[in-house]
């Protein structure tokens, strides 16, 4: 394949990957704090919806991203309240959040269906770096959100492994009781990182409708939230590995799009199935690796914490 | 500050109040959502109620919607009791529909109706069960998280259905619409009363509730399910073959979801198409949860949510209120229920903050 096919393909893969990277990282941090949030799909839908509407009404894509993040964050607080304050079952509450996101956006989204953004998020090249052969046009001719996602991933990796904040966060997810006796507030930590997960899911959703596919459709996220939840296992709860996973799936998305556009004889249903089927296979393989390498999820993932219980 | 104190016993009043209050909260939040769109929520709820329970026909349509919910939830009750999370009823329903449709589309339509329907029922049970067994075996052998695999397989099943509908199984005379050919009469489930759409599948669903009740309350398997649900490690020590029980439970759960899919295509739609109401798979999770995993309460909850579903479709047409309101109400009910579970086992105590 020649450069003029491969470079746009990979550049598009980064964009498609960013839609997954943001929610995946958010979920990693939420799970590190011990809160499993299966509502990513719902939070992404809500983020996508508010992102689209605000970007449409203000004609400013950046306001759209901010609105989508805020909406995802607020939605995550329902889950936080049910799971942290009321110690509810995290699996069921997460599912409720997904049903909520789908119901909410279907209910209010009717009149926005098939509308387009006249001013979607545009990219700009980063001077000097864009001149690097091959890598430059792929990584450094993107938009602000993609650049921020590079910085964010590195910053979060440092926070997780090199700072007290990260140490406390991991302590809460591994052994809440011990963390509590060290003076860390388990509830506050969990609230904060669940909220962060919501912000990131909302950002991923908003990026989808403000930059990648600037229009509104019912269920426009199409299961990407579930792929993000699965990628957390692939990433083994590590932000840097999440980048690899997300871009890998971004490539599948981009390739699928390219093949469809080129009028391949492969039925579109099979092409559309690919991301889910590949995620499925990858999850099976990474689960086996996780098991044999004795890597495990945060020990208290999904377990509510009762402070007064002796 | 408040804290939680463990209860010795759960008062029955509370067990009754929690689902009712959860439903109320769902409808109150739903009415706020409707109000925002400038519609009168009381009118919407009145229409919803009349379209769900207001006449014999409306009620029969509610039972039509309840039938798949009953079948799917009956299976979910068993697996949820073991704390195995089958979130894949959506996909298992689709696979049941596909497997049974194969015979409706390709078998000689002149074979006797009882034979044809029996083949289709068995096929749907097998289709759903197989689809549930893939994640189950992966869970048992390699500890692959079944929540995620059952979910991903929902999408895979959906695209298999789309592939068939846009490709090999498409009816050439359907003017490009993605539909299969209409099922022959021999492949259509008989209705119970002429003029109504309620089919014999509703009787199967009632029987299923009785069977699941018997299985859980009166058999060794049911006893093992309860022990595993309480503590899987202890169950293993007690010599219970946990893996075997999980496989059986998931096969039943997937099979029943498959049967629900068959009941829909064979009994209601009469052909295979992309939209076969597979979201019953998610609603069933709420139904199972609101009924404390008790078979007879589940029957009641299925009829209630069946009414919400059939009434929801009606108001979408008559009042132009989006069907999304149903999902919205359902999710709030579910949130309230999950949140309120704590009051079953704990009581809230207040204490002055000392510092």
Interface residues (C-beta under 8 A of the other chain):
Chain A: X38 X78 X81 X82 X86 X87 X88 X89 X91 X92 X93 X95 X96 X97 X99 X100 X102 X103 X104 X105 X106 X107 X108 X109 X110 X223 X226 X227 X229 X230 X233 X267 X268 X269 X270 X272 X273 X276 X277 X279 X280 X283 X284 X287 X288 X291 X306 X307 X308 X309
Chain B: X3 X4 X5 X6 X33 X36 X37 X85 X87 X138 X142 X143 X144 X145 X147 X148 X149 X151 X152 X153 X155 X156 X159 X160 X162 X163 X166 X167 X282 X285 X286 X289 X322 X323 X324 X325 X326 X327 X328 X329 X330 X331 X332 X334 X335 X337 X338 X339 X340 X341 X342
